[in-house]
């Protein structure tokens, strides 16, 4: 875990200003499965406000035009188009937990230049911007979060009948509303050969080292036309299917909020999950294949997503402690180094030394509260390197699950002190509390190497040149000590290699001779 704080914190601030962006518009078309995409990671530029065809008033007028005997009053309010102004990440997640799908931009405005984020110019840049959502009419608005109901809506849902209007052809009413609101040019031509279908497709990414294409697993996909919003998650193979049908081309986006609970951020200050827009496309769905020539930001996010998804699956199948829930990742393209800060889960800032050192940035870091940062500099387009780095930091997060923040603060203090005094984050192994580093890095490099070997067929032996010898644990696994048993030995009391050895013997008494001899071989 390379904690180069002297470089890290200024880079975090820079990264938050740059929104993890390269050039706003790529220099060349992106390679996405034969489609020519222009993906921007800068700010959206919005145009004029459009007349929302799904407003209750517009749908009621359209109903009366198609069915003159019907009253406009017959159309109920099914949904509310609202905006919220959260003041914290906790407010944001509370709204999500209540079922609100949040957008940082209005859904009824022209998008002149697409991008990954929008910040309302009336809101200071160091505060969270307005968040837009479409919620059910009976939504339980939480106290204390500023809200504004922008419009009452009626959005027909397939299979949901409106009392007294069961015989209504809502597709025709919807089309009429689009045309009467000046949005008819957005409609897709429907024929008998091409009836409306629910969008479906596949999102994949090429792993050159593996020499195969794999699914982008468990990532959220969002599709919307105005305030008609549908979300779904890809499966392990990258397949997805939405539950709604669309009359016009939806805007598709990948939201890096994985169904396993972790998020990859950030787009802008305090927004916890990054969004990569895929633009407007076929209502039947899109297939996208990402590779090393694709947009670099999208590539990085997808690889880190897949590495984390795979890691959680490996934890489940091997009984290794999983990282804490709601893990937060940052991907920092200006850094080579990565870290398991675990700030969102209470680590780091409890340490007086670290707090004093970070005083100028303390408030900013407390607001962002990342758990894992992935330094992606020089790893762009390199699936296996990003994969390996991510699994290393996740191994630290599993260790954190067992030992919690008190242990982690000592570990972090050692790392920081070592870097300040020696220029090496791991030190020489002789400093106070070096044993914390010895145990943590022995475990993280060992698990990183084993997972790499399982995926690519070769042990890269990362960390072998360091003084804490991750090859000890690899030799124990080869001798029959299971990965779960090694993880179970990572108790809060295990603060040195000697203590690690003793705990392993306690957990695996039948392997005492193997454990004793292996530690003796490497730790002379």
C-alpha positions as CSV (number, residue, x, y, z in Angstrom):
1,X,0.0,0.0,0.0
2,X,1.9,3.0,-1.2
3,X,0.8,6.0,0.7
4,X,2.9,8.8,-0.9
5,X,1.0,11.5,1.0
6,X,3.3,14.3,0.1
7,X,2.2,13.7,-3.5
8,X,-1.2,12.1,-2.9
9,X,-3.1,14.9,-1.2
10,X,-2.3,17.7,-3.7
11,X,-3.1,15.1,-6.5
12,X,-6.4,14.3,-4.9
13,X,-7.3,18.0,-5.0
14,X,-6.1,18.3,-8.6
15,X,-8.0,15.1,-9.6
16,X,-11.2,16.5,-8.1
17,X,-10.7,19.7,-10.1
18,X,-10.0,17.7,-13.3
19,X,-12.9,15.3,-12.7
20,X,-10.5,12.5,-13.7
21,X,-10.7,13.9,-17.3
22,X,-8.3,13.7,-20.1
23,X,-9.0,15.9,-23.1
24,X,-12.7,16.7,-23.1
25,X,-13.1,15.2,-26.6
26,X,-10.8,12.3,-27.6
27,X,-8.3,12.9,-30.3
28,X,-9.6,9.9,-32.2
29,X,-12.8,7.9,-32.3
30,X,-13.2,5.3,-29.6
31,X,-13.1,1.6,-30.4
32,X,-16.4,0.3,-29.0
33,X,-17.4,-2.8,-30.9
34,X,-17.4,-1.3,-34.3
35,X,-19.4,1.7,-33.3
36,X,-17.8,5.2,-33.5
37,X,-18.3,6.9,-30.1
38,X,-17.2,10.3,-29.0
39,X,-17.1,10.1,-25.2
40,X,-16.5,13.3,-23.2
41,X,-15.5,13.4,-19.6
42,X,-15.8,17.1,-19.1
43,X,-18.8,19.1,-18.0
44,X,-22.1,19.0,-19.9
45,X,-23.3,22.0,-21.7
46,X,-27.0,22.4,-21.6
47,X,-29.3,24.3,-23.9
48,X,-32.9,25.4,-23.8
49,X,-35.6,23.8,-21.6
50,X,-37.8,21.4,-23.5
51,X,-41.5,20.8,-23.0
52,X,-41.7,17.5,-21.1
53,X,-44.1,15.1,-23.0
54,X,-44.6,13.0,-19.8
55,X,-45.9,15.9,-17.7
56,X,-49.4,15.0,-16.4
57,X,-50.8,18.1,-18.1
58,X,-49.3,17.1,-21.5
59,X,-50.3,13.5,-21.3
60,X,-53.8,14.5,-20.3
61,X,-54.1,16.8,-23.3
62,X,-52.9,14.0,-25.6
63,X,-55.4,11.5,-24.1
64,X,-58.3,13.9,-24.8
65,X,-57.0,14.3,-28.4
66,X,-56.8,10.5,-29.0
67,X,-60.0,9.8,-27.0
68,X,-62.3,12.9,-27.2
69,X,-64.8,11.3,-24.8
70,X,-62.1,11.1,-22.1
71,X,-61.6,13.8,-19.6
72,X,-58.1,15.3,-18.9
73,X,-58.9,14.9,-15.2
74,X,-58.9,11.1,-15.7
75,X,-55.1,11.0,-15.9
76,X,-53.6,10.6,-12.5
77,X,-50.2,11.7,-11.2
78,X,-47.9,8.6,-11.2
79,X,-44.6,10.3,-10.6
80,X,-43.0,13.6,-9.5
81,X,-40.1,15.2,-11.3
82,X,-38.1,16.7,-8.4
83,X,-34.7,18.1,-7.5
84,X,-32.9,17.8,-4.2
85,X,-30.0,19.7,-2.7
86,X,-28.1,17.3,-0.5
87,X,-25.5,18.8,1.8
88,X,-23.5,15.7,2.4
89,X,-22.8,12.2,1.0
90,X,-25.0,10.9,3.8
91,X,-27.9,12.9,2.4
92,X,-27.1,11.6,-1.1
93,X,-27.1,7.9,0.0
94,X,-30.2,8.4,2.1
95,X,-32.1,9.5,-1.1
96,X,-30.6,6.5,-3.0
97,X,-31.7,4.2,-0.2
98,X,-35.2,5.5,-0.5
99,X,-35.1,4.5,-4.2
100,X,-34.3,7.8,-5.9
101,X,-32.2,7.5,-9.1
102,X,-30.2,10.7,-9.0
103,X,-29.0,12.8,-11.9
104,X,-26.7,15.8,-11.5
105,X,-28.4,17.5,-14.5
106,X,-32.0,18.5,-15.5
107,X,-33.8,15.8,-17.6
108,X,-35.8,18.3,-19.6
109,X,-33.0,20.4,-21.1
110,X,-31.2,20.1,-24.4
111,X,-27.7,18.6,-24.1
112,X,-25.5,20.7,-26.4
113,X,-22.2,19.0,-25.3
114,X,-22.5,15.7,-23.5
115,X,-20.2,14.8,-20.6
116,X,-19.9,12.9,-17.3
117,X,-21.1,15.6,-15.0
118,X,-23.0,18.9,-14.6
119,X,-22.7,21.5,-11.9
120,X,-25.4,24.2,-11.5
121,X,-23.7,27.6,-11.8
122,X,-25.8,28.9,-9.0
123,X,-24.2,26.4,-6.6
124,X,-20.6,26.9,-5.2
125,X,-18.2,24.4,-6.8
126,X,-17.2,23.0,-3.5
127,X,-20.8,22.0,-2.7
128,X,-22.9,19.2,-4.1
129,X,-25.0,20.4,-7.0
130,X,-28.8,19.9,-7.4
131,X,-29.7,16.3,-7.9
132,X,-32.7,15.5,-10.2
133,X,-34.9,12.5,-9.8
134,X,-38.2,11.0,-10.9
135,X,-39.9,9.5,-7.8
136,X,-43.3,7.8,-7.2
137,X,-46.2,10.1,-6.3
138,X,-46.2,8.8,-2.7
139,X,-42.4,9.2,-2.2
140,X,-41.4,9.6,1.5
141,X,-39.5,12.9,1.3
142,X,-36.9,12.9,4.1
143,X,-36.8,15.9,6.5
144,X,-33.9,18.2,6.3
145,X,-33.0,17.8,2.6
146,X,-34.0,20.7,0.4
147,X,-36.4,19.7,-2.3
148,X,-38.4,21.2,-5.1
149,X,-41.2,19.5,-7.1
150,X,-40.6,20.6,-10.7
151,X,-43.5,18.8,-12.4
152,X,-46.2,16.3,-11.8
153,X,-46.0,13.5,-14.4
154,X,-47.8,10.5,-15.8
155,X,-45.4,7.8,-17.1
156,X,-47.3,4.8,-18.5
157,X,-45.8,1.5,-17.3
158,X,-46.2,-1.8,-19.1
159,X,-48.4,-4.2,-17.2
160,X,-49.7,-1.4,-14.8
161,X,-53.3,-0.5,-15.6
162,X,-54.7,2.9,-14.7
163,X,-58.1,2.5,-13.1
164,X,-60.9,3.4,-15.7
165,X,-58.3,3.6,-18.5
166,X,-57.6,-0.1,-19.1
167,X,-58.5,0.2,-22.8
168,X,-56.3,3.1,-23.6
169,X,-53.5,2.7,-26.1
170,X,-50.8,4.5,-24.2
171,X,-48.2,4.2,-26.9
172,X,-50.5,6.3,-29.1
173,X,-51.1,8.8,-26.3
174,X,-47.3,9.0,-25.7
175,X,-46.6,9.6,-29.4
176,X,-49.3,12.3,-29.5
177,X,-47.8,14.0,-26.5
178,X,-44.3,14.0,-28.1
179,X,-45.7,15.6,-31.3
180,X,-47.9,18.2,-29.5
181,X,-44.9,19.3,-27.3
182,X,-42.6,19.8,-30.3
183,X,-40.6,16.7,-29.7
184,X,-42.0,14.6,-32.6
185,X,-38.6,14.6,-34.3
186,X,-37.2,12.5,-31.5
187,X,-39.6,9.6,-32.1
188,X,-38.4,6.4,-33.6
189,X,-40.4,5.1,-36.6
190,X,-42.4,2.1,-35.5
191,X,-43.4,-0.6,-38.0
192,X,-44.8,-4.0,-37.8
193,X,-41.3,-5.4,-38.5
194,X,-39.9,-3.2,-35.7
195,X,-42.2,-3.0,-32.7
196,X,-41.1,-1.4,-29.5
197,X,-38.9,-3.7,-27.4
198,X,-37.2,-3.4,-24.1
199,X,-33.5,-2.4,-24.6
200,X,-31.0,-5.2,-24.1
201,X,-27.5,-5.9,-25.0
202,X,-24.0,-6.6,-23.7
203,X,-21.2,-4.5,-22.3
204,X,-17.8,-6.2,-22.6
205,X,-14.1,-5.3,-22.3
206,X,-11.0,-6.9,-23.9
207,X,-8.3,-8.3,-21.5
208,X,-5.3,-8.5,-23.8
209,X,-3.2,-10.5,-21.3
210,X,-6.0,-13.1,-21.1
211,X,-6.5,-12.9,-24.8
212,X,-10.3,-12.8,-24.5
213,X,-13.3,-10.5,-24.1
214,X,-15.0,-10.5,-20.8
215,X,-18.2,-8.9,-19.5
216,X,-18.3,-5.7,-17.5
217,X,-19.8,-7.3,-14.4
218,X,-22.5,-6.0,-12.1
219,X,-22.3,-2.4,-13.3
220,X,-25.4,-0.2,-13.3
221,X,-26.9,0.9,-16.6
222,X,-29.2,3.8,-16.9
223,X,-31.5,4.7,-19.8
224,X,-33.7,7.8,-20.0
225,X,-35.9,9.8,-22.4
226,X,-36.8,13.0,-20.6
227,X,-38.2,11.8,-17.2
228,X,-38.8,8.3,-18.3
229,X,-36.0,6.5,-16.5
230,X,-35.1,2.9,-16.4
231,X,-32.1,1.2,-14.6
232,X,-30.7,-2.3,-14.6
233,X,-27.4,-4.1,-13.8
234,X,-25.3,-6.2,-16.1
235,X,-24.8,-9.8,-15.1
236,X,-21.4,-11.4,-14.7
237,X,-21.0,-11.8,-18.5
238,X,-22.0,-8.1,-19.1
239,X,-25.6,-8.9,-20.4
240,X,-28.3,-6.4,-19.5
241,X,-32.0,-5.9,-20.1
242,X,-34.2,-2.9,-19.2
243,X,-37.8,-3.3,-17.9
244,X,-39.1,-0.3,-19.9
245,X,-39.7,0.4,-23.6
246,X,-38.8,3.7,-25.2
247,X,-40.4,5.5,-28.1
248,X,-37.4,7.7,-28.7
249,X,-33.6,7.1,-28.6
250,X,-32.7,6.8,-24.9
251,X,-29.6,8.3,-23.4
252,X,-27.5,5.4,-22.1
253,X,-25.0,5.7,-19.3
254,X,-22.8,3.4,-17.2
255,X,-23.0,4.4,-13.5
256,X,-20.1,2.8,-11.6
257,X,-22.2,1.8,-8.6
258,X,-21.9,-1.9,-8.6
259,X,-24.7,-4.2,-7.5
260,X,-22.3,-5.7,-5.0
261,X,-22.3,-2.4,-3.2
262,X,-19.1,-0.7,-4.0
263,X,-18.8,2.6,-6.0
264,X,-16.1,4.0,-8.2
265,X,-16.0,7.9,-8.0
266,X,-15.9,10.6,-8.4
267,X,-17.4,12.9,-11.0
268,X,-17.4,16.1,-8.9
269,X,-17.2,17.1,-5.3
270,X,-19.1,14.7,-3.1
271,X,-20.6,12.7,-5.9
272,X,-19.8,9.1,-5.0
273,X,-20.2,7.2,-8.2
274,X,-18.7,8.2,-11.6
275,X,-20.9,8.1,-14.7
276,X,-19.7,7.4,-18.3
277,X,-22.2,8.5,-20.8
278,X,-22.6,6.3,-23.9
279,X,-24.8,8.9,-25.7
280,X,-28.3,8.5,-27.3
281,X,-28.8,5.3,-29.3
282,X,-31.1,2.6,-30.5
283,X,-34.2,2.0,-28.3
284,X,-33.6,-1.8,-28.8
285,X,-30.4,-1.5,-26.9
286,X,-26.6,-1.3,-27.6
287,X,-23.7,-3.6,-27.5
288,X,-20.4,-2.0,-26.5
289,X,-16.9,-3.6,-26.5
290,X,-14.2,-1.6,-24.7
291,X,-10.5,-2.2,-25.4
292,X,-7.1,-0.6,-25.0
293,X,-7.9,1.9,-27.7
294,X,-11.2,3.0,-26.2
295,X,-11.7,6.0,-24.0
296,X,-9.1,5.7,-21.3
297,X,-11.3,6.8,-18.4
298,X,-14.0,4.4,-19.4
299,X,-11.4,1.6,-19.7
300,X,-10.0,2.3,-16.2
301,X,-13.4,2.3,-14.6
302,X,-14.4,-0.9,-16.2
303,X,-11.2,-2.8,-15.2
304,X,-11.4,-1.6,-11.6
305,X,-15.1,-2.5,-11.5
306,X,-14.3,-6.0,-12.8
307,X,-11.3,-6.6,-10.5
308,X,-13.5,-5.6,-7.5
309,X,-16.4,-7.8,-8.7
310,X,-14.1,-10.8,-9.2
311,X,-12.5,-10.2,-5.8
312,X,-15.8,-10.2,-4.0
313,X,-16.7,-13.5,-5.7
314,X,-13.3,-15.0,-4.8
315,X,-13.9,-14.0,-1.1
316,X,-17.3,-15.7,-1.2
317,X,-15.9,-18.9,-2.7
318,X,-12.8,-19.2,-0.5
319,X,-14.3,-17.9,2.8
320,X,-11.8,-15.0,2.9
321,X,-13.2,-12.0,4.8
322,X,-14.8,-9.6,2.3
323,X,-14.0,-5.8,2.4
324,X,-16.5,-3.7,4.4
325,X,-19.8,-2.8,2.7
326,X,-20.2,0.4,0.6
327,X,-16.5,0.6,-0.3
328,X,-15.5,3.8,-2.1
329,X,-12.9,3.8,-4.9
330,X,-11.1,6.7,-6.5
331,X,-9.1,6.3,-9.7
332,X,-6.3,8.9,-9.9
333,X,-4.7,9.1,-13.3
334,X,-1.9,11.5,-12.1
335,X,-0.4,8.9,-9.7
336,X,1.4,5.6,-10.0
337,X,0.8,4.8,-6.3
338,X,-2.3,3.2,-4.8
339,X,-3.6,2.9,-1.3
340,X,-6.2,1.5,1.0
341,X,-7.0,4.6,3.0
342,X,-10.3,3.2,4.5
343,X,-11.3,6.8,5.4
344,X,-15.0,6.2,4.7
345,X,-14.8,3.4,7.3
346,X,-13.2,5.5,10.0
347,X,-9.4,5.1,9.4
348,X,-6.5,7.5,9.0
349,X,-7.8,10.8,10.4
350,X,-8.0,9.3,13.9
351,X,-4.2,9.4,13.9
352,X,-2.9,12.6,15.4
353,X,0.3,12.5,13.3
354,X,-1.7,12.0,10.1
355,X,-4.3,14.6,11.0
356,X,-1.6,17.2,11.7
357,X,0.2,16.4,8.5
358,X,-2.9,16.7,6.5
359,X,-4.3,19.7,8.3
360,X,-4.5,21.9,5.1
361,X,-6.6,19.1,3.4
362,X,-8.3,17.6,6.3
363,X,-11.8,19.0,5.6
364,X,-11.6,18.1,1.9
365,X,-10.5,14.6,2.7
366,X,-13.2,14.1,5.3
367,X,-15.8,15.2,2.8
368,X,-14.6,12.8,0.1
369,X,-13.7,9.9,2.5
370,X,-12.2,7.5,-0.1
371,X,-11.5,3.9,1.0
372,X,-9.3,2.8,-1.9
373,X,-7.3,4.9,-4.4
374,X,-6.0,3.4,-7.6
375,X,-3.1,5.1,-9.2
376,X,-3.5,4.5,-12.9
377,X,-0.7,6.5,-14.3
378,X,1.3,4.3,-16.9
379,X,-1.4,1.6,-16.5
380,X,-3.8,3.0,-19.1
381,X,-4.9,0.2,-21.5
382,X,-3.1,-2.4,-19.3
383,X,-5.9,-4.6,-17.9
384,X,-3.7,-6.9,-16.0
385,X,-1.8,-4.1,-14.2
386,X,-5.0,-2.4,-13.1
387,X,-6.4,-5.7,-12.1
388,X,-3.4,-6.6,-10.0
389,X,-3.2,-3.3,-8.3
390,X,-6.9,-3.3,-7.4
391,X,-6.8,-6.8,-5.9
392,X,-3.8,-5.8,-3.8
393,X,-5.7,-2.9,-2.3
394,X,-8.8,-5.0,-1.8
395,X,-6.7,-7.5,0.1
396,X,-5.8,-4.7,2.5
397,X,-9.5,-3.9,2.8
398,X,-10.2,-7.5,3.7
399,X,-7.5,-7.2,6.4
400,X,-9.2,-4.0,7.6
401,X,-12.4,-6.0,8.0
402,X,-10.7,-8.2,10.6
403,X,-8.7,-5.5,12.5
404,X,-10.6,-2.3,12.1
405,X,-9.5,1.3,12.4
406,X,-7.3,1.2,15.6
407,X,-4.9,-1.3,13.9
408,X,-5.1,0.6,10.6
409,X,-4.2,3.9,12.2
410,X,-1.0,2.4,13.6
411,X,-0.2,0.8,10.2
412,X,-0.8,4.1,8.4
413,X,1.3,6.1,10.9
414,X,4.2,3.7,10.3
415,X,3.8,4.0,6.5
416,X,3.7,7.8,6.7
417,X,6.6,8.1,9.2
418,X,8.7,5.8,7.1
419,X,8.2,7.8,4.0
420,X,8.9,11.1,5.7
421,X,12.1,9.9,7.3
422,X,13.5,7.4,4.7
423,X,11.7,8.2,1.5
424,X,10.5,4.5,1.4
425,X,6.9,3.9,2.4
426,X,7.7,0.4,3.8
427,X,10.8,1.5,5.6
428,X,13.6,-0.9,6.4
429,X,11.7,-3.2,8.7
430,X,13.5,-1.9,11.8
431,X,11.3,1.0,12.9
432,X,8.7,1.1,15.6
433,X,5.5,-0.8,14.5
434,X,7.2,-2.2,11.5
435,X,5.5,-5.5,12.2
436,X,2.1,-4.0,11.3
437,X,3.5,-3.3,7.8
438,X,5.2,-6.7,7.7
439,X,1.9,-8.5,8.3
440,X,-0.3,-6.3,6.1
441,X,2.0,-6.3,3.1
442,X,2.9,-9.9,3.4
443,X,-0.8,-10.7,3.1
444,X,-1.7,-8.2,0.4
445,X,1.2,-9.1,-1.9
446,X,0.5,-12.8,-1.4
447,X,-3.2,-12.6,-2.2
448,X,-2.5,-10.3,-5.2
449,X,-0.1,-12.8,-6.6
450,X,-2.4,-15.8,-6.1
451,X,-5.4,-14.1,-7.7
452,X,-3.1,-13.0,-10.6
453,X,-2.0,-16.6,-11.0
454,X,-5.5,-17.9,-11.0
455,X,-6.5,-15.4,-13.8
456,X,-3.4,-15.4,-15.9
457,X,-1.6,-18.7,-15.1
458,X,1.6,-17.3,-13.7
459,X,2.7,-15.9,-10.3
460,X,4.2,-12.4,-10.9
461,X,5.9,-12.6,-7.5
462,X,5.2,-9.0,-6.8
463,X,6.7,-7.8,-3.5
464,X,9.3,-10.6,-3.3
465,X,12.2,-8.2,-3.2
466,X,10.8,-6.5,-0.1
467,X,11.8,-7.4,3.5
468,X,8.4,-8.9,4.5
469,X,8.5,-12.0,2.2
470,X,5.0,-12.7,0.8
471,X,6.4,-16.0,-0.6
472,X,6.0,-17.4,3.0
473,X,2.2,-17.4,2.6
474,X,2.4,-18.8,-0.9
475,X,4.5,-21.7,0.3
476,X,2.1,-22.3,3.1
477,X,-0.8,-22.5,0.7
478,X,1.1,-24.9,-1.5
479,X,1.7,-27.0,1.6
480,X,-2.0,-27.2,2.4
481,X,-2.8,-24.2,4.6
482,X,-6.0,-22.7,3.0
483,X,-6.5,-19.1,2.1
484,X,-9.4,-18.9,4.5
485,X,-7.1,-20.1,7.4
486,X,-4.5,-17.6,6.5
487,X,-7.1,-14.8,6.5
488,X,-8.6,-16.1,9.8
489,X,-5.1,-15.6,11.4
490,X,-5.1,-11.9,10.7
491,X,-6.3,-11.0,14.2
492,X,-5.9,-7.5,15.7
493,X,-3.2,-9.0,18.0
494,X,-1.1,-10.1,15.0
495,X,1.3,-7.2,14.7
496,X,4.5,-9.0,13.7
497,X,5.6,-12.0,11.6
498,X,6.3,-13.9,14.8
499,X,2.7,-13.3,16.0
500,X,1.4,-14.2,12.6
501,X,3.3,-17.5,12.7
502,X,1.9,-18.3,16.2
503,X,-1.6,-17.5,15.1
504,X,-1.3,-19.7,12.0
505,X,-0.1,-22.5,14.2
506,X,-3.1,-22.0,16.5
507,X,-5.5,-22.0,13.5
508,X,-3.8,-24.9,11.8
509,X,-2.2,-27.1,14.5
510,X,-1.7,-30.0,12.1
511,X,0.5,-27.8,10.0
512,X,2.8,-26.6,12.8
513,X,6.0,-28.1,11.4
514,X,5.3,-26.6,7.9
515,X,4.5,-23.2,9.3
516,X,7.5,-23.2,11.7
517,X,10.0,-24.3,9.0
518,X,8.7,-21.9,6.3
519,X,8.9,-18.8,8.5
520,X,12.4,-19.9,9.7
521,X,13.5,-20.4,6.1
522,X,12.6,-16.8,5.0
523,X,13.0,-14.9,8.2
524,X,16.5,-15.6,9.3
